[in-house]
Each structure stands twice: as C-alpha cells, then as structure tokens.
Amino acid sequence: MPIPLDLTQQTYGRLTVLHRVPRPDGVNYGSWWFCSCQCGNATTASLNQLRTGNKKSCGCLQRETLDKHRHLGPQSQITHGLSNTRDYKRYDAMISRCHNPNHPRFADYGGRGIYVCQRWRDSYVNFLEDMGLRPPGRTLDRVDNDGPYCRSNCLWRTPKQQQANRRCSINGKAIADVLPDLKPERNSQDCHCNGDMSALIAEPDW
C-alpha cells in the first residue's frame, strides 16, 4: 500500500500547507489540505489545485488582480489576468453554450432560451463582483432551471444540492412521459440519455 503523500510545510504560491483535512461536502476524490496564506488568512485546497497552480492564495491574489484592473478602467478588464484560470474557462464556456449556436450544448441552453445576463457577458470582473470566488466543492447552479444566468437566479451549490434541479429526458422525451413512476427531484442539472438508464447522471452546470 503506497505511503500517503505529506505536503506539510510545503509552499505553493502564497500558501503554506499546515495539515491534511477531510474533503469538502460533495467531493469524493483527492486529498485536501489546510493552508495559511501570506496575507494572514487561511484556506483549504486540494492536492490537484496546489500542484497545478490553480490555487496560489486564499483568494487575495485574484482580488488584488481584479482591483488593479478595475482601477485602470473598463478596457483593462478585457485582459484582467485571469483568462488562464480554470474558473474563467468555465465562465467562458457558460457564455458559449448559451450564445454560440455552434457549441455542442447549445440546444440544451441557448436553444431553450437560457441566456447570460448582459452584465456578466460584459465582464468577468462583474461576474466575480456579483457571485464571488467559487467555494471548494461547489459549482454554479441556477435556482430556476429554465431561467437565465444572473445574480438573482444563481447560487454556489454542492453536487448533492444540485441533484434536486434536474431536467431529464430519454430519447428527447421528458422522463415523466416515458417513465411516469420515476420522479426526478427538483433543482439539478440537465441530463439526457438515449434509452440507457445508466446515463441518468446530472452534468455540471458550471
């Protein structure tokens, strides 16, 4: 049996690892670590986040970057310094599946009339001002599954919480029409299958 990896006292960006902690709710893989940040705050991070550089601080580094570009004016927000982060790429994909007819998931989002509010489309900075940084183990979920991506309709939720907001179909027909005894819970992500019941697994919205 392999010896568990110990990251104690190792430094990643502004973070120094102090000790291992249990995984956040809804996360079923990887090791998680409690870290101190150079700014004096503390945070948790996964092994993958630390090793890939996806998390280099408690969030202070991103806030400083956003503040810097906000003070420089709207034009600087186009190159806000966060374009290579995992969460920015998710933000970009959210807009694409709602507004790009060539996106493979457009039929499930933009094709259904789901859109991203103009404020969020204008700037990733605006999105972060409204929603904040993504908490560990959570993704963006729309409260009304047929509504838009906007501040009043979105929350950061765990996968378990999102399982209650599912729009399911089999071969293009609503689950309730195909299997009337199967009652999907409210509040989760879209899911589809071509006659294969094992495919009834929600896809992440974010």
N, C-alpha and C positions, 0 to 999 in steps of 0.2 A: 504494500500500500504506500503511495507516494507521501512524502512529508509535506504537510500543508505549508504553503508559501507564507513567509512572515515579512510584512512590509514595514514593521515598526521602526520609527525614526528615519525612514527614507523620505526624501523631499521630492515633490513633483510640482514645479512652478512655485506658487506661493504656499503650497500646502505641505505640512509635515505630518506624517502618519503617526498616530498615537497608539491605537489598538483596534482590533477587529470588533465588529458589531453585527447583530442579526440583520438579515436582509429586510428592506422595507416591505410593507404590505403590498401584495400583488407581484412581487419579484421572486422568481423561483430558481434563479441560477446565479452563479458567480459569488465571489466573496466581497464583502463591504467593509469599509474602514472609517473610523472616526479620525478626523484630521483637524489640526489647528492651522489657521491662516495667518499670514504675516500681519494682517490688519487687526488681529486680536479676536476675530470671530472663530467659530468652529463650524464644521460641516461634515457630512458623510459623503463618501464616494465609492464607486465600485472599482475593482481591480482594473477592469477594462477602461473606465474613464481616466484613471490615473496613468496607465501605461500608454494610452493613445494620445494623451494630452488634451482630451476632450473636456477635462475639468482641471483647471490650474489654480482655482481660487474658490472662496466661498460664494462668489458672485460679485465680489468687489471689483475685480478686473474688468468684467463686462460693463458694470455700472460706470466705471471711470471712462471706459471707451465710449459709451453712449453719451455721457455728459460732455466729453470733449467734442464730439461731433455735433451734438445739439447746439453747443455754444458757437460753433463755426457756421451754423446756418443750414437750411434745407439741402443745399447742393452737396454738402459733406455727408449727409445721411445716405446718399446713394452708395458711397464706399465707406460704410461705417466700421469696417474692420472685423466684422463678424460673419462674412459670407462663407467662410470655410468651416464654420461650426456645424455640428450635427443638427442643432435645433433650427438654425437658419435654413438649412436644406429642407427640413420638414415644413417650415413656414412657406418656402418657395413651392414645395410640392402641393401644399394646401391650395394655394392660389391657382396652380396649373390645372389641378383636377376639376376646379370649379369654372375656370375661364378659358382653358385651352381645349378646343374640340378634338385635338389630336392626342390628348392624354388618354392612356388606356382605361382610366377610371372615370372619364368624363361623363359617361352615361349614368353613372351612379351618383354623381354630384351635380355638375353644371347642367347635365341633361335633365335633371329633376327640378331644376330651378334654384338649386342651392348656390349661393354666392358668398364671396368675402366682402365685407363692408369696405367702402372706399377709403376710410381712414386707415385700415390695416393694409390695403393694397398700396397706399401711398408710401408707407414706410414701415420697415421692421422695427424702427425705434418706437413708432406709435403703438405697434402691437405689444411690445415689451412694457410700455408705459401703462397699458390697459390690463395686461394679464400677468406681468412679472415674469421672472425666470421659471422654467419648468421644474417643479419639485421632483425629487427622486421617486421613481416608481410610478409616475403619473403621466398621462398624456392628455391632450386637449379633447374635450368632449362637448358636443352640442346638446343643450338641455332639450330643445325641440329638435328631434332628428330630421325634421323636414324644414327647419329654419336655417338662417344664414350663419356664417361665422362672424360674430360681432361680440362686443363686450357683454351685452345683456343676455346672450344666448350661449355663452361658453364657460366651462369650468375645467380646472385641472382635476382629473379623477383617476383612480386606480383601475386596472383592467376588470377587477371584480365589480366595481361600481358601474363600469360601462356595459357589463353584460346585461344590464337592465334596459338598454336602449337600442335594441336590435331590430332591424328591418330585414326579415328573412324571406327568401323566395326559393322555390325549386323549379328549375326549367322555366323561369320567368313568371311563375305564378306565386301568389302570396302563400305562405305556409298555412295560414288559416283556411285557404281554399283547397289545398292539397291534402293536408292532414289536420282536420278540424279539432282533433283531440290534443294536438300539440300546441301549447300556448306560450310562445316566446315572451320573456319578461320585457317590460318597458325599459327604456333608457339605455341602449347599447349601440354598437356599430352595425353597418350594413354587412350582410352575409348572403352568399348565393351558392347554390350547388346545382349540378346537372344530374339530379337523380341520386347523388351519393350522399347519404345521411352523415357520413363521417366528415363531410365538408362544412357542416353547420357550425363553423367557428368564426367568431367576430374578427374582422380585420381592424387594425388600429386606425383611428381617425386622424392621428397626428404623426 
